[in-house]
Amino acid sequence: MIRKVLFGILGVLGLGLAQQTTLTFYYPVGVAGPLARFIEGYVNEFEKRNPNIKVNTVFGGNYEENQAKVVASIRAGNPPDTAILLSQQLYTLLAMDAIESFDAYMAKDNDLKQAVQDFFPAFMMNSKLEGKVYSLPFQRSTPILYYNKEAFREAGLDPEKPPQTWDELVEYAKRLTKRDSSGQVQRYGVAIPTEDRSTWLLEALTIQAGGLLYDPAGQGCRVLVETEPVRKAMQFKADLARKYGVSPEGVIAWGSTPGDFAAGKVAMIYHSTGSLGFIRNNARFPFGTAFQPKLVRYGVPTGGANFYLFKGSDPAKRDATLRFIKFMTGPELQAQWSLDSGYVAARRASWNLPLMRDYAQKWPQALVAREQLAYAKAELPVYSLQQVKDIIAEAEQAVVLGRKDVREATKEAQRRVNEALKPFCTR
Amino acid sequence: MGRPLRGAWIFLIPTLFFLLSFTYFPFLLTAWEGLPSLRNLMSPENLNALRVTGLYALITVPLSIGLGLLAAVAVEGDSRIRLLVRSLVFHPVILPTVAFAAVFLYLLNPLGPLQGFLRALGWQNPLGDPLGAFLSVSMIGVLKDAGLYMLYYLAGLQTIPKELVEAARVDGAGRVASFFRVTLPLLSPTTFFVGVMATLAALRSVDQIFVLTKGGPVGATDHLLYRVYVLGFEYFDFPQAGALTLVLLVTLTLLALLALPRLERGVHYDA
């Protein structure tokens, strides 16, 4: 009798085990706010709807830390089933032979194929190479301009007319900079972070100055630092603090900028649309969002991170993995994610859902990033991504700090970038 | 010293096992992967990291030791105020460095609570300026460890017989003279020990750099260990990261071999 019961229990357990698929999923959080909690919530929802799939989530830290963890697990021969990594990491991951394209699955799975066609084309630019799809958008953004409407009113500016050109930005920023009787700055006009290890905002300014930081036909091998638009972009950043005195001197940290804006210490900031949620919840004043001003044209790079599939992970788990990715990149979830975080819902279908419509009506600030997509370019796609970013960011910092002339800095950076790319780009 | 126990190695097995598998084996592996890259090590970035680390040690080691000693001498005794000051100085030691550094992320913000003070110093945005960032990172290292060294010095002070200090006083030495002539020399075993600890701490200090500066601006806080991390886990250049680790390890070993006997000779172990 006892034996029978035992076998019965074992049998049920065995059955349960046989049906249960366990996935490993790494994800990063790149902006301010409790985003990890939201992602864990979505995963719980997925598990509730798919009781036979369990997802082990690994919160990997910021983008760089998460990338390091995923690469470490790949090197240890134990890659995750899926992970969210920067869309820009395509070339680095291909060079490691670490990822698989989605094409074979798209051929078999019509839902997946349709999903891929429903993403905003701008968000797919960093995903595709030679006609193949290597990643699917999840937390996607563009950098936008946030501005404090109360400060605008106080300075006699029209709060419904944000600056549209670089000149206007400087002029507005001068009026918005507030000093006390001793000359101490109470509020700066504008802050464009010189993010310690990124080129994102420099790319935005470069596009606005009529250039692009890379050659789109360069196959991840041609970075263009030594050009007039890049020089103009770097010089503009330096001038905001050093010439016009409307921005804090020195290198401005990426991480603390949304907090400074929400605290009313800076009247205008350049930041990711992904920070919209944080600013919405923390700013005690009405604020607006707008396209980033142009020098010769509007434009920003897209940003953010996508789902990847890894070679060497268990092929038997592919169905479950794809089911999970489809859920996370689906229209409903993308709409919810956009509401929670401020990231741009990457699916066009999301924007027709009642949830999203109500939200956009209440917070029209959320629409700016989507509209700006029409002017967006792919974000720097290059081998040795972090090394290249570090070299360019360092040159930019040297210019912003007044340590190097912009000509000299870009020339040296170009030489070093070419050097760093040599091992991958011998053609 | 007696003859070594014949079965001693049996007792060493557990320790040796862990040392071999988690220290010596990875070390050899690193050497194997890193050796061929040794000649690529003279890059400007690596030399900069070496310079930053050296400067960091040069600043933080004497300052943290000095502060620890000063605090120990100041708070020796049992009065309530002294106990309070003692716990205040010691407090940063029990905080995780990351949390401690995060507090400074807020304090050193150009528009943060110290704005007026920073402006008076001419450093509106200390973390955004190469020298300011380096000094901030160093200061955090000093404040973090000084409390621990204070504790060592307090223990050291207790081993000094009161009669010696009193005798010096009777002979006419003032407070300062008796401190430098009697107390400090008698503390030299502690100073030696703390010195070694502080140097090791300086070479391993990297947490606040992760939190505050990420090696920047323009490489001003690019500590050797941070550079190893970046090379290995962000550029995925494991050979070069391995080579740099090798240099660090060999330097440390050489330093220890050179310094230990020399320092020991100058140490007063007998009261």
Chai-1 contact restraints between the chains, C-beta under 6 A:
chainA,res_idxA,chainB,res_idxB,connection_type,confidence,min_distance_angstrom,max_distance_angstrom,comment,restraint_id
A,E64,B,E234,contact,1.0,0.0,6.0,A-B,restraint_1
A,A68,B,F233,contact,1.0,0.0,6.0,A-B,restraint_2
A,D196,B,K214,contact,1.0,0.0,6.0,A-B,restraint_3
A,D196,B,G216,contact,1.0,0.0,6.0,A-B,restraint_4
A,R197,B,K214,contact,1.0,0.0,6.0,A-B,restraint_5
A,P248,B,P110,contact,1.0,0.0,6.0,A-B,restraint_6
A,P248,B,N125,contact,1.0,0.0,6.0,A-B,restraint_7
A,E249,B,Q124,contact,1.0,0.0,6.0,A-B,restraint_8
A,E249,B,N125,contact,1.0,0.0,6.0,A-B,restraint_9
A,G250,B,N125,contact,1.0,0.0,6.0,A-B,restraint_10
A,G250,B,G128,contact,1.0,0.0,6.0,A-B,restraint_11
A,G250,B,D129,contact,1.0,0.0,6.0,A-B,restraint_12
A,V251,B,G128,contact,1.0,0.0,6.0,A-B,restraint_13
A,V251,B,P217,contact,1.0,0.0,6.0,A-B,restraint_14
A,S256,B,N109,contact,1.0,0.0,6.0,A-B,restraint_15
A,D260,B,L111,contact,1.0,0.0,6.0,A-B,restraint_16
A,K265,B,L111,contact,1.0,0.0,6.0,A-B,restraint_17
A,Q386,B,E234,contact,1.0,0.0,6.0,A-B,restraint_18
A,Q387,B,Y235,contact,1.0,0.0,6.0,A-B,restraint_19
A,E394,B,V218,contact,1.0,0.0,6.0,A-B,restraint_20
A,Q397,B,P217,contact,1.0,0.0,6.0,A-B,restraint_21
A,Q397,B,V218,contact,1.0,0.0,6.0,A-B,restraint_22
A,A398,B,V218,contact,1.0,0.0,6.0,A-B,restraint_23
